[in-house]
Every structure is written in C-alpha cells, then in structure tokens.
C-alpha cells in the first residue's frame, strides 16, 4: 500500500497539475484535493498530506519507520520535481485559448503546442514511473504482495467491490 500511496500521491498531484492545462482550472481540482476555494495546496500542505498518508499506509503494511520515511521522501521528491510541470501546463492552457480564439487558426502553432504537451506528459510519466519503482524497492516482497492484493480489490474501479452481478 505504500507503493500505492506513492502512485496515488504522485499521480494524483501530477494529474491535477497537468489537467489544469486543459481542464476547468485549479480551483475545481483543488476541491478534490481538499483545498476547496482555497486555491492550490502549498508545498507544506502537500508534504503534510504525504506524511499523513504514508503513516496510514505504514500501519496497513506493517512497515518500519525507516520504510515510511523513505516512501515519504520519494513521494515528496517526485512532487517537487513535477511541480514545474504545473506551471508549464498552466501556461499552455493560456496559449491554447489564445490560439483557438485568434481571428485565424494557426494549425502549425496548435500542432507545436500539442507536441510540447505530449513531451510534458512523457516527462511526468517517466518521473512517476521512477518514483513508483523506488517506492516498490523500499518494500519487502510480502508488503508488495499486500499492495498487489489491495490493488486487485479495485479491479473494475473503486466501487467494483460494492457492485453485485
């Protein structure tokens, strides 16, 4: 579950950051992050959430304090590395609006922006994969098996275990 935590924290925050470029803006995503109408989470708030989540997951996996600290450190480093992507994604959103509302549509500029955003997503994906691998190496095989079992319970979506068919 600590590996899941790293995935959830890093992917969730990264997804939140990247979708800002094309979504409804950060306020809508901040609501889901628990910062309703308070704007984006501060770095200190993010660190606090990571610490609380790793503490909770450490209990579930019977992880040592050292493992908990390593997982939290991995997640914090990944989020810190991914934070600049949010700024780039936000700038891209403004650029997309400008391109799409111009008197004439510049298809080559739109394509350049699309290519840049694919590169941004690739960079984020690589960093997330690195963090997940690092977190997984921190766990022993039994703990990784517990994570796999927990994730299997969510096959079909987070509500799948309540559906009867």
C-alpha positions, -999 to +999 in steps of 0.1 A: +000+000+000+029+023+005+037+018-032+001+026-040+005+056-018+034+068-039+015+061-070-016+078-057+001+109-044+025+114-073-001+105-100-029+124-083-009+156-078+007+153-112-026+146-129-040+176-110-012+197-122-013+185-158-050+185-163-051+222-153-037+229-188-069+217-204-094+214-176-116+238-157-087+254-138-071+246-105-100+256-082-121+227-094-092+203-088-083+219-055-118+210-043-110+173-048-076+178-032-093+192-001-084+228-006-119+239-017-119+275-028-086+280-010-065+276-042-037+252-047-021+234-019+011+249-006+043+228-006+039+225+032+003+212+029+014+187+002+042+175+025+018+172+054-006+151+033+022+128+021+033+123+057-002+115+069-009+091+040+024+073+045+018+070+082-017+054+075-003+031+048+026+021+070+001+008+096-017-013+069+016-028+056+033-031+090+061-010+075+090+001+096+096+038+104+125+037+080+104+024+052+077+050+059+103+078+059+118+065+026+084+063+009+075+098+021+108+112+009+104+095-026+069+110-029+080+145-018+109+144-042+087+134-071+061+160-064+088+186-061+103+175-095+068+176-110+057+209-097+073+229-125+053+209-150+022+225-135+035+260-144+042+248-179+008+232-182-009+263-170+010+285-195+000+260-222-037+264-213-035+301-218-016+296-250-042+271-263-070+296-255-051+323-274-045+301-304-081+288-305-097+323-302-074+341-327-090+356-358-073+330-379-064+295-367-027+287-369-027+249-372+011+246-371+012+265-338-016+243-324+005+212-335+036+226-319+017+231-286+003+196-289+038+181-293+051+202-264+022+189-242+029+153-252+065+158-242+054+173-209+032+142-203+061+119-212+084+137-187+058+134-160+052+097-168+089+089-166+092+106-132+061+089-119+074+055-130+107+062-113+090+071-080+068+040-082+098+018-088+118+035-060+089+031-036+084-006-046+121-013-039+116+001-004+090-026+004+098-063+010+081-090-012+053-096+014+045-059+015+045-057-023+021-087-023-002-069+001-002-039-022-010-061-052-039-077-033-052-044-023-050-031-059-067-062-072-097-054-050-101-023-071-102-040-105-131-026-123-129+007-104-131+019-068-167+009-065-164-026-080-164-044-048-199-030-039-215-040-072-232-073-074-236-090-106 
